[in-house]
Every structure is written in C-alpha cells, then in structure tokens.
Amino acid sequence: MAARTYLDHASAAPWHPAALATVTAVAETLPGDPARGHAEGTAARDLLEAARAAVATELGAGSDRVVFTSGGTEAVALAVRGAAAANRTRPRRILSCAAEHSAVLAAAEATDHASVAVPVDQEGRVDLDALSAELHHGAALVTLQHANHEVGTLQPLAEAARLCAEADALLMVDACQTVGRLPVDLATLGADFVALSAAKFGGGRGTGALAWSPRARFVALIGGDERERRRRAGLEHLPGIAALAETLLALAPHHPGGPAAAEAARADALRRRLRTALAEQVDDLAVHGPAEETAPHIVALSALYVEGQALQAALDRAGFAVHSGSSCATTSGEPSHVLVAMGALTHGHVRASLGPGVGEQEVDAFAAAVAGAVGRLRSAAGITRKTWGRAANLG
C-alpha cells in the first residue's frame, strides 16, 4: 500500500502513547465499578478521582467542578442545554457565534430559549460590537469557541468575557481544538464552562469533560443514578478517562518547555509553510482564517470551480486524508456554515490539520497534490485558465 499522510488531526488525532498504555493497563487490571464498596471498586474510584483532579488542575477548576462525558459533543450539550434548564431567572436567550461548531448550535436550538447567531468578520472572529448589542437585550448564556474547528481562528475571549460579565451572562467555551495543544484555563479565558474532547489531542476516543466556574449552574441531561455527583448517570469509562488524564499530563500544555508547546511551535511553522505554498501554487484559491492569532494546526482552503467532495476524494486517492465540508455534516452536501458566516469562498473547501508525523516533506507534497488535483478537476469540467478568468471577471 502506498504511503499515506494523515491530515485530519482536528477531527480525531492518533492515540498518544500515554493513552494507549493507560487504556490497556486500566482495562486489564481495574475491573471494578467506582460506585461499589469492595476493594476493586475502591481502587477504581481512587483512579477516577485522581484523573478528575488532574483534569481539574489542567483547566483551573476545582475537582468537584469537572464531569466526564462521552466526548466534546456531549460536553457542550450538557453546558448549553443544562445551563438553559437550570437558569430560569435569566433572560431566555442564548447567543452563539455564527461560526460555532454544529454541536453547539444544535444544542442551543434544542432548548426553549431563543437562539441568536452573532455575526463574524471575514476571518471568523466574532463581532464584539454585535455581541455587545445583543447582550443589552439580555442572555442566559453566550457560546464561543476558543479556536474555530474549520479555519482555526482564535476568538477574542478576554473581551467577550468582559462583556458577558457586565451583562451577567454565562460564557461557555468550546475548547475542543485547544485543550492538549495550548494552555487552557477557566479564569484566564474568563469562562464559566469549558468543554473538551480527548479525541482531538490523542487522549483516545469516547471520552471528554466539562469544567465549570463557581457561579455556573446546570442540570444533568442523563439521569438514573448518583454517579458524577448526579451530573451524568451511567458507569464511567474508566480506561478512557484515565487515558485522557494521562495524556494531558504527558503533554503538559501549561509548561512553556513541554511537549505540547514544542509541538504547537513545530505545527505552526508547518502551517505557515503550507499557507504560503498553497497561495503560490494554485490560482483562484483562498486560504481561510487569519495568518496570526490562530490555532497552530489548522489550514483551510477553497478552490474556485472545484467541488469540495471531489477535491477531498482526489486527495484521498493521492494518499492524503483531509476533511471537506462542515464538521459533523459531511453527508448533507451543504457548504460549511463557518465559511458562509465569514462570507468566504465555499467552493472546493477542504481542511488540513497537522500533527505528529507530519513534516516539511509531507506539507510540500500535499501542496503539490492540491495543485495537481485542482488542475485536473478544472480541466475535466472544461474550465481553463482563460475561461475561469473570464468567469471571474463576469462575477
């Protein structure tokens, strides 16, 4: 089989060695239910609480303010829907950045609150003036990503948090693309909720967490027992939870000289290299998002006169795994709602996301593959340099 390059770390990162070792060891040696009083249950409970304490320390939360979930989608749903149900005296409005992940937008729509989309600029940053204006009408909750999942844009969270505090609105931050890669802390972000997914930083699949501030309130979405301090019912996935925590400890995102910081710097250099190569090698191509103030691992592009799924398939045949379309909506055929909100080119949209195992050679080869695939697809559609220039002028 020909060599392949995995460029979809923003969807699911390969398992970190610490996660693989931990999930196997815990599954083999700790069969007990943490809620049981026998020795095996006590050992399982001790590990569960040690993992909770590690995640709480990483996020700047108390150990009693972290709940484990099945992943990022459940974590944001618990924050959004749970907060809407618990805060009945606040204005029944939820303000969401128009470029939020579809899981957040769907969670807001599932409440009995009015769901308001706050516009973004051409680089995907939330319009703070528009947010301020909406907050004047009141809100129970504001949702903002730390880094956008499609184009990487880092949101101005400090300014947004100040506006939320002045309006007495809670702030939920989807940090699925940054936990494990960048320092993430509740107080520093000014957040009341922070959601994370282990899958995004190599901590394994099927686990995530939600942390919250002392002033945040929410109710459980899943009931039936007293686990997780009645925040989430059901037997905890102990091997996965331990793997999540051990991976965070191994990555040490808050340590300036730690593995996460080193990988972020390495990925950011590759991101810049790829942005430049794509702009140089492909005509009528847009590279989305800001060059600065962005996640270090995400590069999103659109090519005029090319269909995104066709480009993704052509790159897959060439040995590159990339994502096309709006996250979690790959079968809908709809353009990325993020790019629509930005007013950006949606034709031929693919996202490459970098991680360990991807270096300069792979980045250069990918840029060349994009150029080749775009050229072939345009040629097959009868689009030549002359005709697409004329079409652009007509547009």
N, C-alpha and C positions, 0 to 999 in steps of 0.2 A: 504493500500500500504506500502511495506517495506520501511524503511528509506533509503534515498539516500544521497550520498556525491557528491557535485558539485566540480569538479577539472578541470574546463575549463575556469578559470578567464582570461587567456591570450587571449581567443577568444572573450568573452563577459562577463563582470563582472555584477553581480546582481546590480540593481539600488540602489544607495546610498539614504538614507532617505532624504537628502537635495535635490537630483534630483527629487524624487517622489513628494515631497511637492511643489517644484518650478514649475515643468511642469504642475501640476494640477492648481495651483494658477494663473499662467500666462494664461493658456488656458481659464480659466473661467472669468478672469477679464480684459484681454487686447486683444480685437478682432481686433484692428486697424492695418493697413498697415503702417510700419515705413516710407514709402515714401510719405505718404499723409499729407496735411497741417492742417487737422482738429485736434481737441483735442485728439481724440482717436489715431490718427496717431502720434501725438507729444509724447504722453505717451509711445507708442510702441517704437518710435525712441530713446527716453531717456533711456529706459531699454536696448535696443540693444547696445547703445554706452557705457552704464555702464558695460555691460557684456564684451564688447570688451576691455575696459580699464582694467578690472580685469584680463583677459587672457593675455593682453599685459604686465602687471606688473609681472605676474607669469613667463613669458618667457623672460623678459628683453628686450621687444621690445616697440617701440612707438605705440600709439593707432592707428596711421594711417598705421601701418605695420602689421595688423592682418586681415585676411579674414576668414569668417566662411564657412565651406563646409559641405557636407553630411556625412563625416567621414574621416578616415585615407586614404583610397584608393584614394578618390578624392583629398585630400590634397597633397599626394605625386605626383599624376599625374599632378596637377597644377604646382608644383615646377619643376618637371623634364621636362615635355613637354612644359610648359610655359617658362622656362628658355632657353630651346633649341631654341625656336622660337624667343625669344627676343634678344639673344646674338649672333648675326650673324657674328660679327667680331672675336669672339673667335674660337679656333680650334674646328672643328665639331666632337668632340669625347666626350662620356660620360663614365666615369669609375665607375663601380659598384662592390662592394664586392660580390663575388660569392655566399655568403650566405644571400644576401638581401632577403626581402620579395618578393614574386612573383609579387605583385602590383608594386613595384619599378622596377623590371626587365622588366615587360611588358611595363611600361611607357617609359623606355629607348629604348626598341625595337620599340616603336611606333613613334619615332622621325626620322628625316632624318640624324641623327648623327650616327657615328659608335659607337656601344655599346660594351664595353670591360669589361670582367669579371676579377677582380683582385683576385687571389687565397687567401685562408685562411689556417691557420695551423690546427692541429688536434683538437684544442679546439674551433675553429671557429673564431679566431682573424685574421683580415686582415693582409696580409704580407706587412709590411711597405716598405721593400726593393723593392718588386714588384710594389707597388703603386708609389714609387719614380721614378722607371724606366719608368713606363707608363707616368707619369707626364712630363718627359723630352720630350716626343713626343707631349705634349700639351693636354689640355682638357678644355671644357667649364664648365663641372660640374663633381663633384665626389659625389657619394651617399654612405652613411654609416649609418647603424643603431646605435642607442645608445645602445640598448640591443637586441640581437637576439631573434626573436619570437619563434624559435623552441627549442633552447638549453640555452638561457639566457645570453650568452657571452656578456660582456660589451666591446665595441670596444675602441681602444686607440685613442680617438678623438683628444686629445690635439696634439699628434704627427702628426696625419693625417691632422689636420687643419693647422699646420705649413707648411707641405709640399704643401698643396693647396695654401696657401698664397704666398709662394715662386714662385709657378708656375702660379700665377694669375688665379687659377681655383676656381669656386664657390663650396661650400660644402653644400649639402643637408643632413640633419639628420632626419631619421625616428625615432621619439621618442614615438611612439605609446605605447610601453611597459613600458615606464618610466615616462611619464608625469602623475602626480597624485600619483605616488609612490616614486619617487626620485626627488631631486632638478634638474630642467632643465632650463638652461639659455643660450640664444644665445651667449653672449660674453664669458661665461665660457667654452662652448663647442667649440667655435671658428667657429660656423656655420653661414651660410648665409641664410639657410632655416631650419625651424623646423616644422615637421608635427605631429599632434596629433589626437587621436580618443577618444571621450567621452566614448564610449562603453567599453574601456579597463579599466577604473578606476571607473566605476559605475556612470558616468555622464549622462547615457541614451543612446538611440540608434538613429542613423541617424544624428548625428552632429559630427563635427570635426573642426579643424582650421589649418591654415598655417600662421606662422610668419616669417618675413624676416628681414635681416640687411639692413642698408642704401645703401650698394653697390650692393645688389641683384636686378636683373631685371627679369621680366617675363610678359607674356601676358595672358589674360583670355582665358580659354577654352570654356566657355559658355557665349555667348553674347545675347543681346536683350533688355537691359535696362541699367540704370546707377547705379544700386544698388551695394553695397560693393565697392564703388569708381571705378566702372567698372571692378573690379577684378573677379566678379562672378555674373551673372544675375540670376533673379528669386527671388520670395518672400522669405524672410528669415524665417527659422523655429524658430520663437522667443521663444516658450516654451522650445524647446530643447536647444537653445543657452543659455538661462538663466539658465537652469538646469546644463549645462556644467560648466558655470562660478561659480555658487553657490557651486557646488560640489568641484571644485578646492579650493575655499575659505575655505570650511569646512575642507578639507584635509590638507591644509597649508603645502605643501611639502617642502617649504624652511625653515620652523620652526623646529629647532632641537628637540624640545619637543612636536611637533604637532602630530596629528593623523596619518598622512602618515608615519612619521618617526617611530612611535611606531608600526604600522602595518608592516612596512618593517623589523624591527628587529624581530618581532614575526614570520613573514613568513620565514625569513632567518634561524632562529633556526629550524623550521619545515623542511625546505629544506634540511638542513644538516642531520637531523634525518632520513629523508626519503632516502637520498642517501646512508647512512650507512646501513639502514635496507635492502634495495634492494640488495646491494652488498653482504650482509651476507646470504640472504635467497634464492637467485636464482643463480644457476650455469649458466655459459656461458651467462651472462648478462652484458651489458655495460651501464653505466650511463654517459651520454654525457655532454660535456662542462666543464669548469673549476670549481673547488671547491670554488675558490675565484674570485673576480672581475667579478661578475655575477649578474644578476637580482635576487632579493630575492625570487621570487615566482614561478620560473620555474624549473621543474625536467624532463628531457627527458631520456628515456631508450630504449634499444633494446635488444631483447632476441633471441639468435640463435635458428634456427629450428622452428620458430613460425612466422606465417603471421600476420602482424600488424593489419589489419582489423578484423581478427578473435580474436586477443587478446583484441582489443577495444570492440568488441561485447560481449566477455565473461565477461569483467569487467563491462560493462553496465548492463548485466544480474545480476551481483553481487551487483549492486547498486552504481557504481562509473562512473561518467561522465568524460571521458578523451578524448583527441584528438589523432588521428592517421593519419600519412601521412603528406604531405607538406601543410601548411596553404593555404586555398583558392583553394586547388586542391584535395579535398577528394574523388572526383568521378573518377579521372584519372587512379587510380591503379598504378601510378608511385611512386617510393620511394621518400622520402624527398630530394629535391635538396640540402638542407643545409647539411644533413649527407653525401651525395655524395661528396660535395665540401670539407668536412672535412676528407674524406677517412674513415668514420666511418661505423660501422655495421648498416645496414638499415633493416635487418630482425626484425620483431616483434617490430616495433617502435611505442611507444605511448608517449604522453607528458601529464604530470600532472601539473596544475598550481594552486597555492594556493591563498586563500583569506579569508576574514572574514567568520566565521562559520566553518572553518576547524581547528582542533586542533590536539594534540598528538594522541588522541584515533582514529581519522579518518585516520591520516597518518599511524599509526601502522596497522590498519585494511586494508588499501589499500596495503601496502607492503605484507601482508599475502595473500590478494586476488590475487596479481600479481603472487606470488609464486605458489598458487594453480592453477590458470588459465594456467600458462606456463606449469606446470607439466601435467595437463590434456590434453592440446593441443599436447604436445610432445608425450604423451602416445597414443593418438588417431591416430597420424601419424606413430606409430610404432618406435618412437625414444626413446631409453632407455639410461640410463647413460652410459652403455657400448658402444652402437653404436654411440652416439654422441661424446664420447671421441675418438673413432676410426676415425670418420669422421673429427674431428678437427685435428688429427694427420696427416691424409691424406692431409688436406688443407694446 
